């Protein structure tokens, strides 16, 4: 073993098997369920605006896998705030254990209200989000706003668990709120000529014309579920859901799989921040 490998092993011991900073972790109740993540900063001059959560956590008599990607715009403060607060807000909802999807929806709304109220300290930026909560290794509750995406691999087939919220598909809603969607040649459609997603946390100056209501899906994890990918649009701009699944299906190590996806996105000339979480079910 090299010195660096020994150091890494020591660090992993200190950090524990599911530490958010080690890049990987595993479930205590099902040792076959593992996760890993990898991030790459894009070519822009501003600091990294993608933030990741990936950890298993014991809550009461349950184990929760908490996974998320927050892709900020106009600054990194809002996605950083979400990383620290969104899951806590979800778990504080009184009916989380009985109606988890409703709890997630309410916590998203409440968190967005708080971000808008605190805009003097958090700034006027915003963030997309994709969150996945794995309850006792059996049920997966997924939510998203914006264009970060969750894709499940079932027997080799990619199944999207989220919907990309794009100005072009939500044009009517934006118009009904008094906004407009720009369509400049050579550019993507944008809300009020500014934002390339139609739903986001924050964005105080655009909020009248934006939604922060998440798309929700609940999935029972059966034997056919192989792995879950969460990634920011830095990956999805250059890869289809099925291409992403095919690229890592033979990689058993979740962190190596997430790294492979970021590398493939770079090979395909993605210039955006790229972040990726992979959760393997067996």
Wavefront OBJ file of the C-alpha trace (Angstrom):
o trace
v 0.000 0.000 0.000
v 1.249 3.467 -0.812
v 1.374 6.191 1.827
v -1.573 7.887 0.177
v -3.661 4.696 0.254
v -2.862 4.149 3.941
v -3.847 7.736 4.655
v -7.069 7.262 2.727
v -7.888 4.072 4.663
v -7.258 5.917 7.933
v -9.421 8.794 6.806
v -12.193 6.390 5.852
v -12.005 4.774 9.311
v -12.245 8.112 11.038
v -15.046 9.311 8.780
v -17.096 6.124 9.074
v -18.651 3.964 6.399
v -21.226 6.498 5.272
v -19.529 9.823 5.716
v -20.625 12.540 3.290
v -16.995 13.528 2.608
v -15.483 10.128 1.860
v -17.300 9.819 -1.470
v -18.810 6.448 -0.609
v -20.798 4.561 1.988
v -23.076 1.608 2.618
v -26.270 0.615 4.350
v -26.112 -0.971 7.804
v -29.221 -3.080 7.310
v -28.356 -4.363 3.818
v -24.616 -4.482 3.194
v -25.211 -4.941 -0.556
v -26.631 -1.412 -0.863
v -23.792 1.049 -1.435
v -23.431 4.589 -2.679
v -20.715 6.724 -4.203
v -20.455 10.188 -5.702
v -18.146 12.327 -7.790
v -18.123 16.011 -8.765
v -16.264 17.942 -11.449
v -16.190 21.712 -11.720
v -17.213 23.079 -15.113
v -15.341 25.500 -17.345
v -17.026 28.661 -16.010
v -15.022 31.185 -14.017
v -17.362 31.222 -10.980
v -16.906 28.771 -8.075
v -18.491 25.310 -8.123
v -22.289 25.633 -7.750
v -23.192 21.925 -7.430
v -23.669 20.444 -3.947
v -24.203 16.779 -3.055
v -25.722 14.864 -0.143
v -25.072 11.103 0.089
v -25.364 9.328 3.425
v -27.155 6.643 5.384
v -28.640 7.833 8.633
v -30.328 6.050 11.553
v -33.562 7.801 12.545
v -35.589 6.256 15.378
v -35.768 2.554 14.457
v -35.339 3.215 10.744
v -32.499 3.631 8.319
v -32.714 6.364 5.717
v -30.540 6.752 2.665
v -30.437 10.488 1.913
v -29.231 11.437 -1.558
v -29.434 14.775 -3.346
v -27.916 17.076 -5.906
v -28.445 20.827 -5.733
v -27.321 22.731 -8.822
v -27.115 26.452 -8.074
v -27.296 29.428 -10.392
v -26.291 33.043 -9.723
v -24.180 31.931 -6.773
v -23.515 28.927 -4.555
v -25.247 30.105 -1.362
v -28.757 28.714 -2.030
v -27.606 25.192 -2.993
v -25.318 25.159 0.044
v -28.272 26.176 2.236
v -30.367 23.349 0.739
v -27.611 20.825 1.405
v -27.631 21.798 5.086
v -31.382 22.185 5.626
v -33.722 20.480 3.151
v -33.543 16.915 4.485
v -33.855 18.142 8.083
v -37.004 20.026 7.080
v -38.429 16.938 5.364
v -37.768 14.708 8.393
v -39.379 17.251 10.737
v -42.702 16.908 8.919
v -45.051 15.086 11.325
v -46.423 12.681 8.713
v -43.084 11.782 7.107
v -43.348 8.090 8.092
v -46.979 7.692 7.027
v -47.161 10.004 3.978
v -43.555 10.617 2.898
v -44.421 12.115 -0.515
v -46.714 14.730 1.090
v -44.053 15.509 3.675
v -41.471 16.084 0.932
v -43.831 18.350 -0.997
v -44.614 20.475 2.056
v -40.962 20.685 3.125
v -39.962 21.847 -0.380
v -42.556 24.654 -0.188
v -41.588 25.675 3.340
v -37.862 25.640 2.531
v -38.418 27.807 -0.536
v -40.414 30.322 1.538
v -37.568 30.516 4.054
v -34.984 31.053 1.284
v -37.082 33.921 -0.128
v -37.547 35.454 3.352
v -33.793 35.266 3.940
v -32.841 36.659 0.533
v -31.011 39.563 2.174
v -28.461 37.075 3.582
v -28.776 34.205 1.076
v -28.779 36.470 -1.979
v -31.072 36.402 -5.006
v -29.647 33.265 -6.593
v -31.439 29.958 -6.858
v -30.995 26.226 -7.237
v -32.485 23.156 -8.836
v -32.849 20.023 -6.705
v -33.222 16.299 -7.011
v -33.667 14.358 -3.762
v -34.048 10.647 -3.124
v -34.891 9.100 0.238
v -34.442 5.354 0.593
v -36.570 4.164 3.527
v -35.332 0.960 5.186
v -33.797 -0.149 1.857
v -37.302 -0.810 0.526
v -39.085 2.332 -0.630
v -37.599 5.176 -2.646
v -39.203 8.638 -2.499
v -37.865 10.912 -5.244
v -38.572 14.598 -5.871
v -37.149 17.206 -8.220
v -37.458 20.788 -9.348
v -35.465 21.965 -12.347
v -33.324 19.800 -14.610
v -31.282 17.621 -12.255
v -32.501 14.081 -12.780
v -32.983 10.692 -11.096
v -32.866 7.533 -13.218
v -33.414 3.974 -11.975
v -31.867 0.988 -13.747
v -34.234 -2.009 -13.734
v -32.868 -5.132 -15.437
v -30.667 -2.935 -17.612
v -33.466 -0.567 -18.650
v -33.393 3.125 -17.672
v -36.531 4.350 -15.919
v -36.757 8.118 -15.279
v -38.114 8.995 -11.818
v -38.099 12.759 -12.415
v -39.274 15.262 -15.024
v -37.088 18.058 -16.420
v -38.826 21.384 -15.782
v -38.066 23.390 -18.913
v -39.498 26.782 -19.876
v -40.615 25.445 -23.273
v -42.817 22.719 -21.723
v -44.266 24.968 -18.984
v -44.745 27.971 -21.255
v -48.498 28.302 -20.548
v -48.047 28.288 -16.749
v -45.294 30.909 -16.943
v -47.470 33.097 -19.183
v -50.443 32.697 -16.822
v -48.262 33.992 -13.984
v -47.401 37.072 -16.029
v -43.986 35.958 -17.260
v -42.624 35.197 -20.714
v -40.284 32.658 -22.296
v -37.525 33.974 -24.549
v -36.424 32.009 -27.605
v -33.283 33.680 -28.874
v -31.485 31.963 -31.767
v -28.509 29.940 -30.516
v -29.770 29.984 -26.922
v -32.073 27.754 -24.862
v -35.582 28.985 -23.911
v -35.436 31.069 -20.724
v -37.989 32.374 -18.216
v -38.126 36.172 -18.629
v -35.035 35.863 -20.825
v -32.955 34.784 -17.816
v -33.427 31.318 -16.348
v -33.227 28.066 -18.333
v -35.443 26.092 -15.893
v -39.103 26.734 -15.062
v -38.957 25.523 -11.442
v -36.326 26.318 -8.834
v -35.674 27.187 -5.215
v -34.990 30.879 -4.571
v -34.648 33.312 -7.507
v -36.545 36.047 -5.708
v -36.643 38.427 -8.675
v -38.254 35.766 -10.910
v -40.330 33.907 -8.314
v -43.683 35.336 -9.425
v -43.163 33.517 -12.737
v -41.485 30.369 -11.399
v -42.822 27.358 -9.525
v -41.085 25.536 -6.685
v -43.510 22.610 -6.620
v -41.628 19.325 -7.011
v -42.415 16.406 -9.264
v -42.740 13.357 -6.984
v -42.455 9.621 -7.495
v -42.495 6.698 -5.067
v -40.862 3.431 -6.095
v -40.702 0.074 -4.319
v -37.209 -1.367 -4.664
v -37.645 -4.889 -6.011
v -35.116 -7.504 -7.119
v -35.061 -5.984 -10.620
v -33.684 -2.651 -9.305
v -29.934 -2.564 -9.992
v -28.918 1.029 -9.264
v -30.044 4.642 -9.094
v -28.293 7.612 -10.736
v -28.785 11.189 -9.548
v -26.998 13.795 -11.645
v -27.009 17.475 -12.500
v -27.717 18.672 -16.025
v -23.973 18.779 -16.732
v -24.377 15.036 -17.364
v -27.851 14.960 -18.955
v -27.017 17.648 -21.521
v -24.652 15.174 -23.196
v -26.040 11.714 -22.280
v -29.428 10.054 -22.517
v -30.832 8.121 -19.544
v -30.125 4.792 -21.241
v -26.584 5.797 -22.242
v -25.832 6.671 -18.600
v -27.194 3.322 -17.408
v -25.260 1.384 -20.083
v -22.016 3.204 -19.226
v -21.876 1.933 -15.640
v -23.901 -1.269 -15.544
v -20.795 -3.444 -15.284
v -19.113 -1.298 -12.578
v -19.825 -2.758 -9.153
v -18.158 0.011 -7.124
v -20.612 2.898 -6.788
v -17.959 5.614 -6.462
v -16.059 4.297 -9.499
v -19.362 4.262 -11.399
v -20.128 7.891 -10.546
v -16.590 8.863 -11.571
v -16.997 7.030 -14.883
v -20.145 9.049 -15.623
v -18.473 12.407 -14.934
v -15.504 11.380 -17.098
v -17.810 10.314 -19.925
v -19.653 13.647 -19.746
v -16.300 15.460 -20.002
v -15.329 13.285 -22.987
v -18.557 14.415 -24.608
v -17.530 18.033 -24.067
v -19.884 18.978 -21.227
v -18.643 22.346 -19.955
v -21.047 22.659 -17.017
v -20.463 21.610 -13.395
v -21.098 17.848 -13.299
v -22.140 16.004 -10.156
v -23.263 12.464 -9.877
v -24.474 10.070 -7.149
v -24.835 6.327 -7.771
v -26.709 4.036 -5.357
v -26.228 0.311 -6.081
v -28.891 -2.053 -4.764
v -26.927 -5.313 -5.143
l 1 2 3 4 5 6 7 8 9 10 11 12 13 14 15 16 17 18 19 20 21 22 23 24 25 26 27 28 29 30 31 32 33 34 35 36 37 38 39 40 41 42 43 44 45 46 47 48 49 50 51 52 53 54 55 56 57 58 59 60 61 62 63 64 65 66 67 68 69 70 71 72 73 74 75 76 77 78 79 80 81 82 83 84 85 86 87 88 89 90 91 92 93 94 95 96 97 98 99 100 101 102 103 104 105 106 107 108 109 110 111 112 113 114 115 116 117 118 119 120 121 122 123 124 125 126 127 128 129 130 131 132 133 134 135 136 137 138 139 140 141 142 143 144 145 146 147 148 149 150 151 152 153 154 155 156 157 158 159 160 161 162 163 164 165 166 167 168 169 170 171 172 173 174 175 176 177 178 179 180 181 182 183 184 185 186 187 188 189 190 191 192 193 194 195 196 197 198 199 200 201 202 203 204 205 206 207 208 209 210 211 212 213 214 215 216 217 218 219 220 221 222 223 224 225 226 227 228 229 230 231 232 233 234 235 236 237 238 239 240 241 242 243 244 245 246 247 248 249 250 251 252 253 254 255 256 257 258 259 260 261 262 263 264 265 266 267 268 269 270 271 272 273 274 275 276 277 278 279 280 281 282
